[in-house]
């Protein structure tokens, strides 16, 4: 009996050692040894300017600049289901920032998710996407941060993650299963414009970080692509960019996609919530060539077939209509008439160029009503951009409408004027 127990312990120890060795190897695969001596790095004005542009394309300031704080000095708290990650100081301060980092250190962080001191970085910093960025573009961003961003002595705050998620061992295991360094490979069967769009959307723009589904460990499910993702902590849903029922743009004219990314609004839709911040801080600053490239790529995403029916309401036969509570609909209609009709119209027709229509609006018809709930509660605000400097907005109604009111008015809007989306339930109101 003792001998069998001893052998069991030996086997378990050997398996544990093998597992640890495998995890360790998977966390360093593809990494090149850093140079022993500093390598000369010339930050030309052209390289610095390119880095400034690429930092905008990557929306870096959103996570690394607090409201009213020094640019890129860190401190932004990123809430996750596992706890809070705090963005670091990217200024050239040698003590608290990256002033003592070399371009090779910066590349290792972008491509491999490893800090200068060898620590593994948490994927709230989206290196699973940034790993596709070229070394040249990484060097350009590094040059910009080192040469143009003022140094800040703001110290880095500690992450606040629950055990065991805050340990390097747990992160190493996560990376072994969920992260692999990659390089962007252009598709030989696609034109240069499409490949540029793929590079921006899949890599630098890290769109899948919001528009992709995640597994129970928080890793993006790349095989599902940009099929939509729940921003659980923020209480928003990033709609599918492949589905014509949600936010797919396969049948949109390229110019309207560019307008949406550049100004936050177009004839077919507007951005609100987290996407409004992306347009404000990032995509409005991109040049037309890159915006067209992104548009071309988004138009041809896998799974975007059948987009000719993208904006059409569903069938409205009596058999197809969801069962509706008449008292709920009457209550919702009264609230709509009092609070909404002035802007959105008696028949949900909206006002062109000002207030969006609700009839046939796929944002209203989406299966998930969480974004509508957030907009009614918090308000709906488009970004102020160069192409739309004074956008119309919707005020918040949380102070005058309770959950039952919000449920009623949204159920009315989702079931009127030819709309046929399911009513908003009490359970939906709790999912935020």
C-alpha positions in Angstrom: 0.0 0.0 0.0 2.8 2.4 1.0 4.7 1.5 -2.2 1.7 2.2 -4.4 1.2 5.6 -2.7 4.9 6.4 -3.2 4.7 5.6 -6.9 1.5 7.7 -7.2 3.3 10.6 -5.6 6.3 10.2 -8.0 4.0 10.1 -11.0 2.0 13.1 -9.9 5.3 15.0 -9.2 6.6 14.1 -12.6 3.4 15.2 -14.3 3.4 18.5 -12.4 7.0 19.1 -13.4 6.1 18.3 -17.0 3.1 20.6 -16.9 5.2 23.4 -15.4 8.0 23.0 -18.0 5.4 23.0 -20.8 3.8 26.2 -19.5 7.2 27.8 -19.1 8.2 26.9 -22.7 4.9 28.1 -24.1 5.5 31.4 -22.4 8.8 32.1 -24.1 8.3 30.5 -27.5 9.3 32.8 -30.3 11.1 35.2 -28.0 14.5 36.5 -29.1 17.2 37.2 -26.6 17.5 40.9 -25.9 20.8 42.5 -27.0 23.4 42.7 -24.3 24.3 46.3 -25.2 22.0 49.1 -26.2 21.4 49.3 -29.9 21.5 52.7 -31.6 18.0 53.9 -32.4 17.3 57.0 -34.5 13.9 58.6 -33.9 13.6 60.7 -37.0 10.8 63.3 -37.2 9.1 61.1 -39.8 9.2 58.1 -37.5 7.9 60.1 -34.6 5.0 61.5 -36.6 4.1 58.0 -37.8 4.2 56.8 -34.3 1.8 59.6 -33.2 -0.6 58.5 -36.0 -0.3 54.8 -35.1 -0.9 55.6 -31.4 -4.2 57.2 -32.4 -5.1 54.3 -34.6 -4.5 52.0 -31.6 -6.5 54.2 -29.3 -3.7 54.0 -26.8 -4.5 57.2 -24.9 -8.0 56.0 -23.9 -6.5 53.4 -21.5 -3.3 55.2 -20.6 -4.6 58.8 -19.9 -6.9 59.6 -17.0 -9.5 62.3 -17.3 -7.6 65.6 -16.7 -4.4 63.7 -16.2 -1.0 63.9 -18.0 -1.0 62.2 -21.4 -0.1 58.6 -21.3 0.8 58.7 -17.6 -1.4 55.7 -16.8 -3.8 55.3 -13.9 -6.9 54.3 -15.8 -8.7 51.5 -14.0 -9.9 48.8 -16.3 -12.5 46.7 -14.6 -12.7 43.0 -15.6 -14.7 40.0 -14.3 -11.5 39.0 -12.5 -10.8 42.3 -10.8 -9.3 45.6 -11.8 -6.2 46.2 -14.0 -4.6 49.6 -13.8 -3.0 50.9 -17.0 0.7 51.8 -16.7 2.8 54.9 -17.3 4.0 55.1 -20.9 5.8 58.4 -20.6 9.6 58.7 -20.9 10.1 59.1 -17.2 12.9 56.7 -16.3 11.6 55.8 -12.9 7.9 55.3 -13.4 7.5 55.3 -17.1 9.3 53.6 -20.0 12.2 56.1 -20.2 14.7 53.3 -19.5 13.2 50.9 -22.0 14.8 50.2 -25.3 12.9 49.8 -28.6 13.5 46.0 -28.1 11.9 46.1 -24.7 8.9 47.9 -26.2 8.7 45.4 -29.0 8.7 42.5 -26.6 5.8 44.1 -24.7 3.8 44.6 -27.9 4.7 41.3 -29.5 5.1 38.9 -26.5 3.2 40.6 -23.7 6.3 40.8 -21.4 7.5 43.9 -19.5 11.1 45.1 -19.4 11.7 43.3 -16.1 10.4 40.0 -17.5 7.0 40.1 -15.9 4.1 38.8 -17.9 1.6 41.5 -18.8 -2.2 41.2 -18.3 -4.1 41.0 -21.6 -6.2 44.0 -20.6 -3.3 45.5 -22.5 -4.4 43.9 -25.8 -1.1 42.3 -26.8 -3.0 39.2 -28.2 -4.0 41.7 -31.0 -0.9 43.9 -30.9 1.3 40.9 -31.5 0.4 41.2 -35.2 1.9 44.7 -35.4 5.1 45.0 -37.4 8.4 45.8 -35.7 8.6 49.0 -37.8 5.3 50.2 -36.4 6.2 49.2 -32.9 9.4 51.2 -33.3 7.4 54.2 -34.5 5.1 54.2 -31.5 8.1 53.8 -29.2 9.8 56.8 -30.9 6.7 58.9 -30.4 6.3 58.1 -26.8 9.9 58.7 -26.1 10.3 61.9 -28.1 7.0 63.8 -28.0 5.2 62.7 -24.9 6.1 64.8 -21.8 7.6 62.7 -19.0 5.4 62.2 -15.9 6.5 61.1 -12.5 3.1 59.5 -11.8 3.8 56.1 -10.1 2.1 53.0 -11.4 -0.8 51.7 -9.2 -1.0 48.1 -8.3 -3.6 45.9 -10.0 -6.5 44.7 -7.9 -7.2 41.2 -9.1 -8.8 38.4 -7.1 -6.7 35.4 -6.1 -5.4 33.5 -8.0 -5.8 35.8 -11.1 -3.3 38.3 -9.7 -0.4 35.8 -9.7 2.2 35.4 -12.4 1.7 31.6 -12.2 -2.0 31.9 -13.1 -1.2 34.3 -15.9 1.4 32.0 -17.3 -1.1 29.1 -17.4 -3.6 31.4 -19.1 -1.1 32.4 -21.7 -0.1 28.8 -22.3 -3.7 28.1 -23.4 -4.8 31.4 -24.8 -1.9 33.4 -26.3 0.5 32.7 -29.1 2.8 35.3 -30.7 1.9 36.0 -34.3 2.8 38.1 -37.2 0.4 39.6 -39.7 0.5 37.7 -43.0 -1.1 39.4 -46.0 -3.6 37.4 -47.9 -2.2 36.7 -51.4 -5.8 36.5 -52.8 -6.8 40.0 -51.6 -5.8 43.5 -52.8 -3.4 45.7 -50.8 -6.3 47.8 -49.6 -8.1 44.8 -48.0 -4.9 43.6 -46.4 -4.3 47.1 -44.9 -7.8 47.0 -43.5 -7.2 43.6 -42.0 -4.0 44.8 -40.4 -5.8 47.7 -38.8 -8.9 45.8 -37.7 -7.3 42.6 -36.5 -4.1 44.1 -35.0 -3.6 47.8 -34.2 -7.3 48.6 -33.9 -7.9 45.4 -31.8 -11.6 45.5 -32.7 -12.1 41.9 -31.5 -11.3 43.0 -28.0 -14.9 44.3 -27.8 -16.7 42.8 -30.8 -15.5 39.3 -30.1 -16.9 36.6 -27.8 -14.8 35.5 -24.8 -14.5 32.2 -23.1 -14.8 31.6 -19.3 -11.2 32.6 -18.8 -11.7 35.9 -20.6 -9.8 35.0 -23.8 -11.2 36.1 -27.1 -12.6 33.3 -29.2 -10.7 34.1 -32.5 -12.5 31.3 -34.4 -15.8 33.2 -34.0 -14.3 36.4 -35.3 -16.1 39.7 -34.9 -19.4 38.0 -34.0 -20.3 40.3 -31.1 -19.2 40.4 -27.5 -20.7 41.4 -24.1 -18.9 44.1 -22.2 -20.0 42.7 -18.9 -18.6 45.2 -16.5 -19.6 48.2 -18.6 -23.0 46.8 -19.2 -22.9 47.2 -23.0 -23.0 44.8 -26.0 -20.6 45.3 -28.9 -22.8 44.1 -31.8 -21.7 41.5 -34.4 -19.9 43.1 -37.3 -20.7 40.0 -39.4 -24.4 39.8 -38.9 -26.8 41.9 -41.1 -29.2 41.8 -38.1 -26.7 43.7 -35.9 -23.9 45.8 -37.1 -22.7 44.2 -40.3 -21.9 46.6 -43.1 -21.6 44.3 -46.0 -24.3 46.1 -48.0 -23.3 49.6 -47.0 -21.7 51.9 -49.5 -18.0 52.4 -48.6 -18.5 56.1 -48.2 -21.1 55.6 -45.4 -18.8 53.3 -43.5 -16.0 55.8 -43.7 -18.4 58.6 -42.6 -19.5 56.5 -39.5 -15.9 55.9 -38.5 -14.8 59.5 -39.2 -17.8 61.5 -37.9 -19.7 59.0 -35.7 -22.8 59.3 -37.8 -24.1 58.3 -41.3 -27.3 57.9 -43.1 -27.6 54.4 -41.9 -26.6 54.6 -38.2 -24.7 56.4 -35.4 -22.3 55.3 -32.7 -23.0 55.6 -29.0 -21.6 54.2 -25.8 -18.1 52.8 -25.8 -17.9 53.0 -29.6 -18.5 56.8 -29.5 -15.3 57.1 -27.5 -13.4 55.0 -30.0 -14.5 57.3 -32.8 -13.8 60.4 -30.7 -10.3 59.4 -29.6 -9.2 57.2 -32.5 -10.9 56.6 -35.9 -11.8 60.3 -36.6 -8.1 61.0 -36.7 -7.3 58.4 -39.4 -6.7 59.3 -43.0 -9.2 58.5 -45.7 -7.0 55.8 -47.2 -6.9 53.8 -43.9 -10.6 54.3 -43.3 -11.5 53.1 -46.7 -9.2 50.1 -46.1 -11.0 49.3 -42.9 -14.4 49.7 -44.6 -13.4 47.3 -47.4 -12.3 44.7 -44.9 -15.4 45.0 -42.8 -17.6 44.7 -45.9 -16.1 41.3 -46.7 -16.0 39.7 -43.3 -16.7 36.0 -43.2 -20.3 35.3 -42.3 -21.6 38.6 -43.7 -23.6 37.0 -46.5 -27.2 37.8 -46.9 -26.6 41.4 -46.0 -29.2 42.7 -48.5 -31.8 42.3 -45.8 -29.7 44.0 -43.2 -32.0 46.8 -42.2 -35.3 45.2 -43.0 -37.8 44.6 -40.2 -38.8 41.1 -39.6 -42.0 39.5 -40.8 -45.0 41.1 -39.1 -47.6 38.4 -39.5 -49.7 37.6 -36.5 -48.1 34.2 -36.2 -44.6 35.7 -36.2 -45.3 38.5 -33.7 -44.1 37.8 -30.1 -46.9 37.7 -27.5 -47.3 41.1 -26.0 -48.8 42.3 -22.8 -51.4 44.9 -23.8 -51.2 46.8 -20.5 -47.4 46.9 -20.9 -47.7 48.3 -24.4 -50.2 50.9 -23.3 -48.0 52.0 -20.5 -45.0 52.2 -22.9 -47.0 54.2 -25.4 -47.9 56.8 -22.8 -44.3 57.2 -21.8 -43.2 57.3 -25.4 -45.8 60.0 -26.2 -44.6 62.1 -23.2 -40.8 61.6 -23.4 -39.8 60.4 -26.9 -42.2 61.3 -29.7 -41.1 65.0 -29.9 -37.7 63.9 -31.3 -38.3 60.4 -32.7 -41.8 61.0 -34.2 -45.2 59.7 -33.5 -44.5 56.8 -35.8 -40.9 56.3 -34.8 -39.8 58.0 -38.1 -37.2 60.2 -36.5 -35.8 63.4 -38.0 -33.2 63.1 -40.8 -29.9 64.5 -39.8 -30.9 64.9 -36.2 -32.7 62.1 -34.4 -32.6 58.5 -35.6 -35.7 56.6 -36.6 -36.8 53.8 -34.3 -39.0 52.0 -36.9 -36.9 49.4 -38.7 -33.8 50.4 -36.7 -31.7 47.3 -36.2 -30.3 48.8 -33.0 -33.8 48.6 -31.7 -34.5 45.2 -33.2 -31.4 43.4 -31.9 -32.1 40.4 -29.8 -30.1 41.8 -26.9 -31.8 45.0 -25.5 -28.9 45.9 -23.2 -27.7 48.9 -25.3 -31.2 50.3 -25.4 -31.5 50.0 -21.7 -28.2 51.8 -21.2 -29.1 54.6 -23.6 -32.5 55.3 -21.9 -30.9 55.3 -18.5 -27.6 57.1 -19.2 -28.5 59.0 -22.4 -27.3 58.6 -25.9 -24.4 60.8 -27.0 -22.6 60.9 -30.3 -19.0 61.9 -30.3 -18.1 65.5 -31.2 -15.9 65.2 -34.3 -14.5 67.4 -37.0 -17.2 66.3 -39.4 -20.0 66.6 -36.8 -18.8 69.1 -34.2 -22.2 69.7 -32.5 -24.0 66.4 -32.5 -27.5 65.9 -31.2 -27.8 63.9 -28.1 -30.4 62.1 -26.0 -30.7 63.0 -22.3 -30.7 60.3 -19.6 -34.0 59.3 -18.1 -32.8 57.2 -15.1 -33.9 60.0 -12.8 -37.5 60.0 -14.0 -38.1 56.5 -15.3 -37.9 53.4 -13.1 -37.1 49.9 -14.4 -40.7 49.1 -15.1 -41.1 52.4 -17.1 -37.9 51.6 -19.1 -39.1 48.1 -19.8 -42.5 49.4 -20.9 -41.3 52.1 -23.3 -38.6 49.9 -24.9 -41.1 47.0 -25.3 -43.4 49.5 -27.0 -40.7 50.7 -29.4 -39.6 47.2 -30.2 -43.1 46.1 -31.0 -44.6 49.1 -32.9 -44.5 50.6 -36.4 -43.6 47.2 -37.9 -40.9 46.3 -35.4 -41.2 42.8 -34.0 -38.5 42.4 -31.4 -39.3 40.6 -28.2 -40.5 42.7 -25.2 -37.9 43.8 -22.6 -38.4 41.7 -19.5 -37.6 42.2 -15.8 -34.7 39.8 -16.3 -33.3 42.0 -19.1 -33.4 44.9 -16.8 -31.2 43.1 -14.3 -28.6 42.2 -16.9 -26.4 45.3 -16.7 
